[in-house]
Amino acid sequence: MEEKLGTVRISPQVLIAIARLTTLSVPGVVRMYRDLTAGVDRFLKNKTVGDGVRVEVIDDTVSVDLYIIVAHDINIYQVGRQIQARVARAIQDMVGMPVLAVNVHVENVEGAPVPE
């Protein structure tokens, strides 16, 4: 029988860090997209925003929105699906919280050749 020693609280900033680092590790992701107007969301209940990541915790489940810039020479759909799978797995494995959604927003493509 496991003895209860107290509580464990995980900051939303930890969820943001996990989601951000996991996303950046996916080949084809150039960087996170930073929208200066997204800071307004910081004041909405249950939502936390950080450098291209928005996390919402409702009833001990996590929803993540990721805003990214990708390389021009990749399959954007496949990269998005890979991000969804990796971020959901990382949060579940590291924090033990169920993930309700991982939404990937591709904001731009970088490094595309300029037409002549």
BAFI-3210 file (N, C-alpha, C; in Angstrom, 3 decimals, decimal comma, padded with zeros to 6 digits):
// residues 116
n [1|2|3|4|5|6|7|8|9|10|11|12|13|14|15|16|17|18|19|20|21|22|23|24|25|26|27|28|29|30|31|32|33|34|35|36|37|38|39|40|41|42|43|44|45|46|47|48|49|50|51|52|53|54|55|56|57|58|59|60|61|62|63|64|65|66|67|68|69|70|71|72|73|74|75|76|77|78|79|80|81|82|83|84|85|86|87|88|89|90|91|92|93|94|95|96|97|98|99|100|101|102|103|104|105|106|107|108|109|110|111|112|113|114|115|116]
n.u [000,833|000,551|001,804|000,379|002,094|001,782|001,043|001,474|002,219|002,147|003,493|001,941|003,865|005,774|004,489|004,357|007,101|007,786|006,163|007,130|009,948|009,780|008,422|010,290|012,226|011,423|012,184|012,223|010,851|011,430|011,377|009,604|006,635|006,222|003,811|003,137|000,722|-000,491|-000,096|-002,257|-003,932|-002,913|-004,317|-006,704|-008,851|-007,499|-005,684|-002,401|000,304|003,223|005,913|005,080|003,479|000,438|-001,236|-003,889|-005,514|-007,972|-010,038|-007,987|-006,997|-005,102|-004,864|-003,200|-001,915|000,097|002,266|003,968|006,894|007,885|010,274|010,838|011,101|009,719|007,146|004,392|002,016|002,720|004,749|003,247|001,507|003,401|004,400|002,079|001,762|004,220|004,281|001,950|002,601|004,935|003,969|002,128|003,850|005,825|004,449|002,092|-000,488|-003,594|-003,916|-005,954|-006,054|-003,792|-003,073|-001,786|-000,509|000,532|002,342|004,065|006,321|009,697|012,691|012,121|012,805|013,323|011,284|012,347]
n.v [-001,189|002,182|005,005|008,168|011,084|013,750|016,426|016,674|019,159|020,441|022,930|024,943|026,039|024,057|022,176|023,667|023,896|021,186|020,608|022,489|021,885|019,248|019,604|021,163|019,253|017,724|016,772|019,133|021,157|024,491|026,651|027,912|029,825|033,132|035,116|038,310|039,340|037,240|037,212|038,257|036,157|035,188|036,116|034,822|032,430|029,365|029,115|029,122|030,778|030,547|031,380|030,442|028,368|027,308|026,338|024,592|023,604|021,506|020,023|018,207|017,364|017,925|020,371|021,374|023,975|024,557|026,718|027,007|027,300|025,941|024,038|024,400|022,148|019,823|017,399|018,855|017,991|015,419|016,133|017,636|015,640|013,979|015,670|015,951|013,305|012,898|014,997|014,515|011,970|012,611|014,372|012,695|010,609|011,962|013,580|012,365|013,106|012,981|013,702|015,781|017,163|018,011|020,609|021,700|024,522|025,720|028,379|029,576|029,044|028,438|029,292|028,738|028,540|031,475|032,489|033,097]
n.w [000,000|-000,864|000,731|001,395|000,943|000,552|-001,731|-005,307|-007,459|-010,683|-012,567|-015,092|-016,755|-016,924|-018,510|-020,851|-021,446|-021,904|-024,151|-026,000|-026,255|-027,154|-029,580|-031,019|-031,423|-033,515|-036,791|-039,421|-038,214|-037,885|-036,089|-033,181|-033,544|-032,720|-031,565|-030,804|-029,941|-028,723|-026,028|-024,712|-024,117|-021,762|-019,649|-019,560|-018,047|-016,925|-019,037|-020,327|-021,772|-023,801|-025,719|-028,526|-027,717|-026,363|-023,509|-022,043|-019,157|-018,130|-015,847|-015,039|-017,508|-020,500|-023,033|-025,921|-027,904|-030,628|-032,280|-035,166|-037,312|-040,316|-042,286|-045,830|-047,388|-046,599|-045,738|-044,707|-043,470|-042,491|-040,671|-038,856|-037,815|-036,626|-034,647|-033,069|-032,068|-030,692|-028,768|-027,258|-026,221|-024,749|-022,746|-021,439|-020,584|-019,027|-017,204|-016,578|-017,147|-018,879|-022,375|-024,098|-026,553|-029,204|-031,001|-034,005|-035,448|-038,381|-039,124|-040,923|-043,692|-044,038|-045,774|-048,372|-051,843|-053,790|-056,423|-059,790]
ca.u [000,000|001,338|001,484|000,251|003,055|001,447|000,568|002,421|001,629|003,010|003,214|001,671|005,118|006,435|003,804|004,811|008,487|007,771|005,580|008,032|011,171|009,418|008,112|011,530|013,051|010,892|012,822|011,347|010,412|012,502|011,283|008,257|006,160|005,908|002,849|003,135|-000,642|-000,951|000,035|-003,566|-004,492|-002,390|-005,268|-007,903|-008,838|-006,979|-004,793|-001,069|000,948|004,666|006,737|004,560|002,733|-000,648|-001,669|-005,098|-005,759|-009,360|-010,337|-006,781|-006,589|-004,311|-004,989|-002,030|-001,877|001,480|002,388|005,307|007,407|008,492|011,161|010,085|011,321|009,178|005,709|003,858|001,030|003,427|005,414|002,194|001,069|004,503|004,392|000,942|002,052|005,345|003,926|000,996|003,340|005,849|003,205|001,602|004,945|006,577|003,598|001,023|-001,801|-004,126|-003,897|-007,211|-005,793|-002,572|-003,387|-000,583|-000,796|001,708|002,200|004,879|007,315|010,939|013,759|011,665|013,545|012,642|011,139|013,043]
ca.v [000,000|003,403|006,027|009,513|011,960|015,135|016,630|017,017|020,143|020,698|024,246|024,972|026,347|022,777|021,617|024,462|023,513|019,843|020,704|023,275|021,132|018,083|020,095|021,583|018,080|017,055|017,258|019,935|022,332|025,478|027,307|028,226|031,116|033,974|036,165|039,225|039,564|036,060|037,459|038,573|034,914|034,912|036,560|034,005|031,356|028,033|029,095|029,654|030,968|030,729|031,243|029,544|027,274|027,656|025,150|024,750|022,455|021,432|018,750|017,366|016,980|018,977|020,694|022,150|024,593|024,835|027,614|026,667|027,620|024,715|024,123|024,311|020,895|018,695|017,179|019,576|017,149|014,378|016,777|017,959|014,398|013,519|016,567|015,580|012,044|013,040|015,887|013,791|010,919|013,216|014,864|011,539|009,874|012,749|014,225|011,448|013,706|012,667|014,802|015,857|017,595|018,715|021,309|022,253|025,634|026,054|029,812|030,018|028,133|029,200|028,750|028,405|029,250|032,623|032,296|034,118]
ca.w [000,000|-001,000|001,729|000,837|001,593|000,260|-003,098|-006,360|-008,366|-011,830|-013,136|-016,527|-017,451|-017,183|-019,676|-021,994|-021,750|-022,490|-025,495|-026,857|-026,533|-027,963|-030,927|-031,674|-031,734|-034,708|-038,019|-040,258|-037,453|-037,881|-034,772|-032,732|-034,006|-031,573|-031,877|-029,665|-029,459|-027,993|-024,600|-024,162|-023,596|-020,426|-018,647|-019,612|-017,053|-017,246|-020,190|-020,127|-023,071|-023,762|-026,920|-029,542|-027,105|-025,452|-022,781|-021,256|-018,297|-017,691|-015,171|-015,068|-018,854|-021,132|-024,454|-026,325|-029,223|-031,003|-033,425|-035,637|-038,630|-040,821|-043,442|-047,079|-048,099|-045,838|-045,837|-043,554|-042,801|-041,733|-039,530|-037,894|-037,150|-035,769|-033,489|-032,221|-031,385|-029,761|-027,657|-026,412|-025,514|-023,776|-021,592|-020,716|-019,943|-018,050|-016,206|-016,204|-017,392|-020,198|-023,340|-024,824|-027,931|-029,585|-032,237|-034,617|-036,350|-039,173|-039,369|-042,048|-044,251|-044,145|-046,594|-049,717|-052,884|-054,372|-057,873|-060,610]
c.u [000,875|000,863|001,427|001,133|002,726|000,970|001,729|001,686|002,634|002,571|002,872|002,925|005,916|005,811|004,226|006,214|008,547|007,270|006,525|009,277|010,896|009,143|009,385|012,434|012,571|011,585|011,805|010,799|011,603|012,542|009,821|007,906|005,747|005,037|002,738|001,741|-001,165|-000,858|-001,274|-004,188|-004,008|-003,403|-006,571|-007,762|-008,337|-006,029|-003,456|-000,365|002,443|005,318|006,233|003,754|001,628|-001,162|-002,924|-005,310|-007,199|-009,591|-009,185|-006,473|-005,936|-004,698|-003,842|-002,248|-000,432|001,491|003,816|005,608|008,176|009,423|010,348|010,130|010,804|007,695|005,081|002,859|001,714|004,144|004,386|001,721|002,146|004,585|003,266|001,252|003,144|004,988|002,952|001,715|004,241|005,102|002,664|002,696|005,602|005,714|002,471|-000,375|-002,302|-004,158|-005,174|-006,978|-004,410|-002,860|-002,133|-001,012|000,492|001,522|003,002|005,791|008,561|011,920|013,319|012,470|012,694|012,523|011,800|012,118]
c.v [001,248|004,455|007,395|010,463|013,430|015,244|016,918|017,964|020,465|022,009|024,126|025,310|025,081|022,120|022,346|024,049|022,143|019,909|021,411|022,473|019,911|018,503|020,458|020,406|017,343|017,631|017,981|021,160|023,279|026,179|027,483|029,614|031,927|035,128|037,071|039,490|038,380|036,242|037,806|037,332|034,598|035,232|035,771|032,824|030,042|027,983|029,724|029,672|031,127|030,403|030,193|028,381|027,859|026,364|025,499|023,467|022,540|020,049|017,747|016,767|018,185|019,117|021,632|022,706|024,996|025,660|027,517|027,263|026,383|025,010|023,888|022,935|019,663|018,531|017,753|018,725|016,090|014,957|017,117|016,738|013,867|014,373|016,171|014,322|012,206|013,901|015,185|012,728|011,508|013,709|013,706|010,805|010,663|013,284|013,318|012,017|013,281|013,908|014,723|016,208|018,211|019,303|021,985|023,306|025,989|027,491|030,306|028,884|028,948|028,494|028,347|029,181|030,382|032,415|033,450|034,753]
c.w [000,000|-000,010|001,061|001,632|001,408|-001,173|-004,046|-007,299|-009,465|-012,466|-014,619|-017,345|-017,763|-018,411|-020,947|-022,409|-022,414|-023,931|-026,451|-027,241|-027,401|-029,400|-031,676|-032,049|-032,992|-035,960|-038,905|-039,552|-037,366|-036,524|-034,410|-033,252|-032,784|-032,031|-030,660|-029,127|-028,663|-026,489|-023,934|-023,542|-022,185|-019,337|-018,657|-018,673|-017,657|-018,441|-019,830|-021,476|-022,885|-025,079|-027,918|-029,013|-026,226|-024,833|-022,001|-020,469|-017,802|-017,104|-015,289|-016,438|-019,515|-022,604|-024,795|-027,726|-029,486|-032,277|-033,927|-037,012|-039,096|-041,990|-044,712|-047,735|-047,348|-046,145|-044,565|-042,772|-041,936|-040,521|-038,455|-037,119|-036,198|-034,507|-032,541|-031,406|-030,335|-028,541|-026,710|-025,586|-024,432|-022,540|-020,775|-019,952|-018,813|-016,911|-015,744|-016,393|-018,773|-021,090|-024,164|-026,293|-028,041|-030,965|-032,762|-035,637|-037,084|-039,646|-040,568|-042,494|-044,494|-045,051|-047,988|-050,752|-053,476|-055,876|-058,650|-061,600]
res [m|e|e|k|l|g|t|v|r|i|s|p|q|v|l|i|a|i|a|r|l|t|t|l|s|v|p|g|v|v|r|m|y|r|d|l|t|a|g|v|d|r|f|l|k|n|k|t|v|g|d|g|v|r|v|e|v|i|d|d|t|v|s|v|d|l|y|i|i|v|a|h|d|i|n|i|y|q|v|g|r|q|i|q|a|r|v|a|r|a|i|q|d|m|v|g|m|p|v|l|a|v|n|v|h|v|e|n|v|e|g|a|p|v|p|e]
***
